[in-house]
Amino acid sequence: MATKKRNLKRDGNAIFSLANCAQPSGYVTVEKQLRKIQGINEAIVDHAAHVLVVNFDSTRLTAPDIRNLITTLSHDLAAQKVK
């Protein structure tokens, strides 16, 4: 009897409000930047609801870690728009 290898990755899900993001056009930039980070499995922006849904490897990241990344990315976007 063959056994299937199980994916031992621990999935976590979190939803973050983007209502305070500097520019709605920056949502896509935040989404793309998060996808580049190891431990982020998926990041999807819901433009109508102004939220970001993130699926992540909970052995590498926590929801507060991701919130800090979003905050940093949002501030970086705001600084770029001002210049």
C-alpha positions in Angstrom: 0.0 0.0 0.0 1.5 3.3 -1.1 1.3 6.2 1.3 1.0 9.8 0.1 3.5 12.4 1.5 1.7 15.0 3.5 2.5 18.6 3.3 3.5 19.5 6.8 3.3 23.2 6.2 1.1 24.9 8.8 -1.4 27.2 7.1 -2.6 30.3 8.8 -5.1 32.8 7.4 -5.5 36.4 8.3 -7.6 39.3 7.0 -6.2 42.8 7.2 -8.0 46.1 6.7 -6.5 48.4 4.1 -8.8 51.3 4.9 -5.8 53.3 6.2 -3.5 52.5 3.3 -2.1 55.7 1.7 -3.5 55.1 -1.8 -6.0 52.4 -3.0 -3.7 52.0 -6.0 -1.0 50.9 -3.5 -3.1 47.8 -2.6 -1.7 45.9 -5.6 1.9 46.9 -4.7 1.4 45.7 -1.1 -0.1 42.4 -2.5 2.8 41.9 -4.9 5.5 42.7 -2.3 3.9 40.3 0.3 3.9 37.5 -2.2 7.7 37.8 -2.5 8.2 37.1 1.2 9.1 33.6 2.3 6.2 32.2 4.3 3.5 34.0 2.5 1.6 31.4 0.4 -1.0 33.7 -1.0 -2.1 37.3 -0.7 -5.3 38.6 -2.3 -6.7 42.1 -2.2 -10.4 42.6 -2.2 -10.7 46.1 -3.6 -14.4 46.5 -2.9 -14.0 45.6 0.8 -10.6 47.3 1.2 -9.1 44.1 2.8 -6.1 41.9 2.2 -6.6 38.2 2.7 -3.3 36.4 3.5 -2.6 32.7 3.7 0.8 32.0 5.3 3.0 29.4 6.8 2.4 29.8 10.5 5.8 28.1 11.3 7.5 31.1 9.7 5.3 34.0 10.3 2.5 35.3 12.6 -0.4 37.6 11.8 1.3 40.4 13.8 4.5 39.9 11.6 2.4 40.4 8.5 0.6 43.4 9.9 4.0 45.0 10.6 5.1 44.3 7.0 1.8 45.8 5.6 2.3 48.9 7.8 5.9 49.3 6.6 4.9 48.8 2.9 2.1 51.2 3.2 4.3 53.9 4.8 6.9 53.3 2.1 4.2 53.8 -0.6 3.0 57.0 1.1 6.6 58.3 1.2 7.1 57.5 -2.5 3.9 59.4 -3.4 5.0 62.5 -1.6 8.4 62.8 -3.2 
